[in-house]
Structure formats: structure tokens, C-alpha cells
Amino acid sequence: MADWKGEAIRLRMEEGKTWSELVERYRDKFPGETLEQIRNHIRDAVRRSPEYKAARGDGAMPGERMESALSPQEALMKALAKGAALKALSVSLGVSERIVAAMIDEKQQAGHNIRETHGIWKIENDLIPSDNHYRDEWNGERTVRFGLMGDTQINSKYTQLTHLHRLYDIYEQEGIRNVYHTGDIDEGEQMRKGHQYECYNQGADDHAAEIVRVYPKRDGIRTKFITGNHDASLIRLAGVDIGRMIASKRDDMDYLGQDSAVIQLADNCTLELRHPGDGTAYALSYKTQKIIEAMSGGEKPNILAVGHYHKMEQLFYRNVHLFQTGCLQAQTPWMRGKGIAAALGGWIVEVCLDVDGGVERIQSEFFPFYKAIKDDWKNWR
């Protein structure tokens, strides 16, 4: 039976195998024993080996007795919550620095907001603003059609999942292949005092899992989305970017970044998605006019899609075709108290292009939902 030990030590130290993976690999070596007993046998054999002790330096990993029940992934996240250098993580986990780097990359791809600053890796509770620019493949076609919508606020007790799915049915029937979402795909948490009572799920993992589960999936349709201020609450609270979490689990959903993204639809046609962070105004177009006025001449998009305000609007101003994208969340008690209405629905936009890929004209249609469905989230449990 002893021949498995050397292999287990190598798999643990060089390949970063978890204890659970080693248990599955060697469980037939321990007939009649429980998984926990097998785990203890393997863990003791690995940790008592000279190779493992040498990798740890003095044979006693700091905090090992207290954290012996943690998996490597759990131990990594606990260390990253405080911050640590790559070499220190390698020693404490008993694996190579290459394996630690791979583990960190895996966590980043899964949505954890981990950054390296002056050699220290740490879970951060903010995102560094970035310019998010993308280019769609344009084959010279003279008409480009797409969906525009936003503020689904999934995990809110006021989200309108039935209407959301109906909107995607319309997109499918109309041959739409790309749907652009202007942020607040999630309701987030602790946006204000008592906000938790408006959510039917708690915690970043449950929020992300719910969106992955209930967000519409239609053959041939890709959803390209940014995140907004509600989504960003989970970065502040848990150090996770829910946009990355969702995109890592849904191959039909592309995460374009936080707050804004610019997409080059054709050679001379750009679409900007924007999710502001301020409050609404007394006049429907006031905020969006100010956004356009703040843009310099060479940076204005041809089409600007704005979420956050839960309003429906189309406006042509300073040569920008503006759309407020509506929402898929019923009016909440907080919105009612502030006198904020909710425009339920989404758009189909058709852009007619010239031979150089510039905008000749735009046609659009808004698909409204006139009546909110009470407790609609319960219909999707």
C-alpha cells in the first residue's frame, strides 16, 4: 500500500491536487473506511513526508493546526483576504508558485476581484476603472439589428422574469442575434438600510447561481452586458465581480465590463452602453442630455444606450442617437416613495448603414409590458 504515498505527495505538491481529488484517486486502497478516514490517512502521509516538510521550511506550516480542515482553495482565499506574496502562498499551501498562480487565475476567471500590488496578492473591494472597447465583425452588411434592454435586477422580489423571457421570445421571433444589456443584471445587496428584505436570495454565490439559472437562453442569441451600481455592491461586500461569475457559467453571455463599454458595430458606427451611478431627475431627458453634453466631439458614439434610470426614451441630440433602455423590475417600495416610475420593456434597433459603415438612419421599436406581475420571482422557483 505504501507505493501510493510518493505519487500522492507529487500530485499534491507539484500539481496542486485537492485532498478530495486524492481521496477519489486512492479510495480503493482503503476498503471499508469512510471518506473522512481516507482523507486523514492521505493528509497525514503527505504532511509527514520529508519533501512536504522541506517545502514548508521548518515542518510546521503557520496556522496549520488551526486550518488543517481547510482545502487548498479555501486556504488560498483565506490568505488572499488578508494579502500575501506568491512565495508565501506557495509555502503555506505546500505547492509550487506556478500552481499558486494558476489557482489565483482560476479564481479571477470565476469572478473574484484579486489584484497584485507591489508583489502582494489580495482580494480587493473595488474595481479599477477601465476603458472597455470591443469590435464586432462587420462583413459589409448594410443593416444591423440588435436588442437593447437593462436593469433586470434579478434576485429582487420585484424582478419581472416572465416579461424578461417574453422579451427574449420576441427577440428570437424577430431574428435578433445580439442583445445588449445596460447593467444591473442583479439586484445586489445592502444598497440601503433594509434593502435585504427586498431580495429573495442572499450572498454573491446564490445571486450569481440564480442569474445563471433563470436568465433567458435562446439558440443563436448572445447577451452582451455591462454591470451597474447594484452589481458593484457585491464587489464592495464580497470582493467578487458578478459579471465574471455569470459569464464563466454561461457560454451565451459575454461580460463587457463595469459601468460602460463601447462596441464598434461597423467601420464608422459605434454603440456605447452606459450605466450611470447618480439619481434620476424630474425631467425624462435631463440626465441623458447632460451625459451627451459632457462628451467631447471626437468621442461621441453614434448610438448611446443608457440604463440605471428605469426609463424609456429615444432622443437625437448632438448627432447621438440616444436610448434609455427601460427595465425589467416592477416599481419597488423605495421607488414609489421617491416618485420614480418603472418603464417595463426593451427595444429592437435597426441601423441602416452606408457603404463605409456609417449611420444613414435608425429605426426602433419599444416592446412595453404594461402590468407588473406580483411576486413573479415565485413563478420561477
N, C-alpha and C positions, 0 to 999 in steps of 0.2 A: 504493500500500500504506500510505502514511503516514496515511490518514484514520482507520484503526482506533485509532491511538495515543491521540487525545483521548478517545475513548469508553472505552478500557481504563483510562486514568487516572481518569476519573469513576467507573467501576464499582468500581475498587479503593479509591478514597478515600471515596466517598460511600455505596456500598452494601456495602462490605466483602467483595467477591468474592475468593475464594482464587485463588492462582496456577493451581491445577489447573482451576478453573472458567473462567478466562481462556484457558487453553490449549485447552480444549474449544471455546470460542467462536470462537477465531481460528486453529485448526489448518489450515483450508483456505487461509489466507493464506501458508502456508509449505509448499508441496508438496515432498515428498522429504526433509524434515527430521525428525529424531527428536523425540519429545515433550520430551525434556530440552533439545534445542536451541531448540525453540519457546518453552519456559518461560524460557530465558535471554534470548531476544530480547525477550519481553514485559516481563520483570522489569527489564532494562536500560533499555528505553524509558520505563517508568513512573518508575523511580527517578532517571533523569536529567532528568526534566521539571521546569521551574521550580515548578509547582504542588506537586509532591511535596516538593521541597527546601524550599519555603517552609513547608509544613506541619510539617516536621521542625525548622525553625528555622535551623540552620547548614548544612544539606545533608549532614550526617553523623550518621545515627542511632547513638546509643550502642550499641556491640556489634554493629553491622550486619555488619561483615565476618565476625565470628566466627559469627553466627547467620543468615547470608544464606540458608542452605538450609532454614531452618525455615518452615513455613506459618504464616499469621497465627494459626491456632488453637493450634499448637504454641508459638509465641512468647508468646501470651497466657498459656497455662498455665505456661510457664517463669517469666514475670514474676509471676504470681499466687502461685507457690510462695514467693517472697520477700516479696511485698506491694507494691502500688503504687497511687497515686491515679489516678482516672479520666482526668484530663488528661494525666498522664504516659503512661498506656497508649495514649491517643489519639495522642500524638506519636510514640511508639516504633513503633506499628503502622501509622501513616500513614492512619488512618481517623478519622471523627468520633467524638465522645464518645457520640453516640446509637448508633452502630454497636457501639462497645465495650460499652455497657450491654446491648445486645441479645445480643452474643456471650456475656457473662457470664451473662445469664438463661438462655440455651440450655444452657450448661454446668451451671448449677444444676438445671435441669429434668432433665438427663441423670444427675444424681446427685452431682456434685462439690460438696463442702461448702465453698462460697465465701461469706464474710461480709464486710460492710463495717464497720469500726470506726474512728471518728474520721477518716473520709474515705479510709481505706486499705482496698483490697480484697485479700483474701488467702485462700488455701486453708487451712482450719483442720482440726486433727486431733482435734476433739471436737465434740459437738453440745450446744447449749444445751437443757436440759430444757424441755419444753413440755406444756401440757395439751391432749390430743388428744380432742376431743369431736365426735361425729357424730350425726346424726339420720336414721334410716331413715323412709321414707314409710309411715305406718300408715293404712290405709283403714277401720279399724274391725273388721277380721277378728278372730275370737276364738281362732284357733290360729296360732301362728308356729313354723315348723320350720327348723332350720339344722344345719349340721355344725360340729363343734369338733375341732381337731387341732393339732399343732405339732411343733417340733423335727425337721424333716425332714433337716437337716444335709447338704444336697446339696453335693457336691464332697468329702465324706468317703468313704473306701473302705468305710465301713460303712453308708452310706445304703441304704435299702430302697426303691428306686424301683418295683420290681414291686408290692410291697404298697401303696405310695402310689397307684399307678394303679388297683389293685384297689379301694382305699377310694373313689376318685372314681367308679369304676364303680357301687359301691353307692349313693353319693350320687345319681348320675344315675338309677338304677333306682328309688330312693325318692322322686324328685321334689324333691330338695333344690336350692334356688336360690342360697343364700348359705352359704359355708364360711368360718369364722373361724379363722385360723392364729395361734397364740400365740407366734410368734417363733422365732429360729434357723432360718430358712428355709435358711440357708447354714452351712457348717462354719467359715467364716472362716479366718484364718491366724495362726500364731505365738501360739497361746493358751498354749503352754507349750513347754519345751525338747523338741525332736524332733517337735513336732506336725506339721511339714511332711510328714513321712513317712506320715502318716495321710490326706493329701489327694491326690486324683488330678489336680487342677488347681492351678496357682499363679497368683496375680495377680488383682486385682479385676475386670479386664475379662473374663478367662476364667471366673471364678467366676460373674459375672452372666450371661454368654452361655450357660453350661451350664444355669443355672436357667431362663432364658427358653426354652431348647430342650427340656428334659426335664420341666418341671413340667406336670402334667396339665391339659389344656384340654378342657372338655366344653361342648357347646352349652347355653346357658341357665344355667350355673353361674358365679358370681363368687366369687373368692377374695379375702378382705379380711384383710390381715395386718399385724402389727407386726414389728419386728425385735428381736433379743435381743443378749446379750453376745457371742456368736460373730460375728454380723453386724457388730456395732460394731467388731470388730477391724480391719475394712477402713477405717473412719474414722480410727482411730489410725495405721494403717500408710500409707494412701494418700490420706486426705482425701476419700473417697467414701462416700456413703450408698447401700449396695447396694439398699436398699428402693426408692429413687427410680430407680435404674438399671433395676431389674426392671420397675417399673410403667410406665416410659417406653416399654418394648418390648412389653408385654403389655396389651392393652386389656380383658382379663378379670380383671386383678389390680389391686386397689386398696391402696395403701400408706397405712396409718393412723398411722404414726409409730413412734418408738423406745420400747421398754420397756413402754408401756401405751397403751390407748385405751378410751374409754367410748362405747358406741353406744346411743342411745335407740331401742329396738326398737318401743315403743309409748308412749302418753302417760305411763304410770306403770310402765314396765318398762325397766330398763337392763341392759346386758351390758357387763362390763369385761373386757378382755383384759389379762393381766399376764405379764411375763417378768422374774422377779427376777434378781439377779446373785450371790446367795450360794450356798453349798454345800448339798448335801442333808443330811437329818437321819436319825437312827436309826429314828425312827417315821414312818410314812407321812404322817400328817396334821399332824405337829408344825409344820412351816413354814407350811402354809396356814392353820392356826388362828391363828398369830401374825400373819399378814398381815391376817386379818379383825379380830383384836383391836386392831390398830393403827388401824383405820378409825373415824372419828367417826360418830355416829349419823346425821347428815344426809347423809353422803357415801357410805354403803354402797350398792353396786349390788344389784340383785335377783339377778343371776347373775354369778358370778366365774369366769373361765376362766384357769387358771394353767399355764404351760409351764415349761421350764427343767429341772425335776427328772426328766423322762422317766418319770413315774409315772402310773398310772391311779387315780383316786379320785373318788367322789361323796360330798358331805357337806352337811348342812344345819346351819348354825351362825350364831347371831346374826341369824337371818332372811335369811341369804345362802345361795343355792343354789350350792355350790362344785363345780367340776370341775377335776381335774388331767387334762390333755388327752392324755397318752400321748406317744408319739414314733414316728418312722419311721426310726430309726437303731438298728442292732444294737449290742449291748454292745461297746465298744471295749476294747483292752488297758488303757487308762488307767482306764476304768470298772471293769473286772474287778479291777484292783489296789486300787481303793478300795472294792470290795464293793458297787458300785452296779448294780442290775439295770435292764433296759430293758423297759418295757411297750409293746409294739408295737400300734398300732391308733389308732382315732379314734371319735368319738361322733356320734350323731344325737340332738338335743334337741328335744322338742316342748313348747311353753309354751302352756298354756290360759289365756286372759285373760278378765277380766270386762268389762263394758260401758265401764268407764273406762280400760281398757288396763292394769289391774293384774294381777299374777300370781295365779291361782286355784290352779293345780297345775302340776307339771312331770313329764313322763315322759322317760326317756332310755334309750338302748341303746348299749353299747360294742361295737365290732366289733374283736375281737382277731386278731392274727396270731401264731400260736404258735411258729413256727420261722423264724428269720432265714435269709436266702439268702446264702450265702458269695459275696463278690466280686460282688454283684448289679450294681454300677455298670458292670461289663464287659458286661453284657447289654444295655446301652443306648448303647453306643458306635457 
